[in-house]
C-alpha cells in the first residue's frame, strides 16, 4: 500500500480478492491503467485482467524488482519511483489511475492527480474512510472544494480495517473521481483558502483581511446571503460569486 516499505508510514496489505476485483471494476477496462504503490501486486493481478497495460509505480526498490516476476507474460511495466515525482504528462493517450494508497500521503496524491494537465479519465483510490467522507460531504472544506472543482466525486465500498495485514487503526473506503476542466479559477480557490483560515469563524470575519468587514457584510446583504454564514456552508459557486463581488 505504501510508497515506502515501512508499516509505520502506512503499509497495509489488502488480500481480499472480491474487494480487489471491485476496485479494478470501478477503474474500468481497456487501455492503460497506472497503479500507485502496487506493493506485493494483489491489486495489480485484478487490474491486469481488465486492462491492456498496467504501469505500476512502486517506491520500494526491492518490491519493484520482484513484481515483474509475479506476472510473467503480461503487459506490466514497473516503474521504481516516487509517484509524486512521476511525469504523467508523458503518458500517451487516455489512461486511468488506481491504487491502494497510504494514509500519510493521501492529500498530495489527490492534488497531483486532479491538477494533472494530462488528466486521467478516471481515478479510483482506496484510502482512509474519514477522508472520503470529507471529500464527498455536501458541506465544504478546502480539500473537498479543491477536488470538486476539478472532478466529480463518488464514494464507493467501505473496507473494514480487519481486511488488511496488518490492520490499520481505521477503516478505508474507495473514492472514485472523474476529472473535468476546472469550474472556477485558481484565484477563487486561493480566495476560498482565505475564507477557511479559521473554519469555525464566520466567513465575513475570515475575509476581513482582504476588505473591511462592514464592506463585506454590505456585499453579503446585497447578495441576499446570510452574514453569519460559516465557510463549510458555501458551495464553489457561492465562493465564486463572493469573489467576483469583492473584486469589482
C-alpha positions, 0 to 999 in steps of 0.5 A: 500500500505504501510508497515506502516499505515501512508499516509505520508510514502506512503499509497495509496489505489488502488480500481480499480478492472480491474487494480487489476485483471491485476496485479494478471494476470501478477503474474500468477496462481497456487501455492503460491503467497506472497503479500507485504503490502496487506493493506485493501486486494483489491489486495489480493481478485484478487490474491486469485482467481488465486492462491492456497495460498496467504501469505500476509505480512502486517506491520500494526498490526491492518490491519493484524488482520482484513484481515483474516476476509475479506476472510473467507474460503480461503487459506490466511495466514497473516503474521504481519511483516516487509517484509524486515525482512521476511525469504523467504528462508523458503518458500517451493517450487516455489512461486511468489511475488506481491504487491502494494508497497510504494514509500519510500521503493521501492529500498530495496524491489527490492534488497531483492527480486532479491538477494533472494537465494530462488528466486521467479519465478516471481515478479510483483510490482506496484510502482512509474512510474519514477522508472520503467522507470529507471529500464527498460531504455536501458541506465544504472544506478546502480539500473537498472544494479543491477536488470538486472543482476539478472532478466529480466525486463518488464514494464507493465500498467501505473496507473494514480495517480487519481486511488488511495485514496488518490492520490499520487503526481505521477503516478505508473506503474507495473514492472514485473521481472523474476529472473535468476542466476546472469550474472556477479559477485558481484565484477563487480557490486561493480566495476560498483558502482565505475564507477557511483560515479559521473554519469555525469563524464566520466567513465575513470575519475570515475575509476581513483581511482582504476588505473591511468587514462592514464592506463585506457584510454590505456585499453579503446583504446585497447578495441576499446571503446570510452574514453569519454564514460559516465557510463549510456552508458555501458551495464553489459557486457561492465562493465564486460569486463572493469573489467576483463581488469583492473584486469589482 
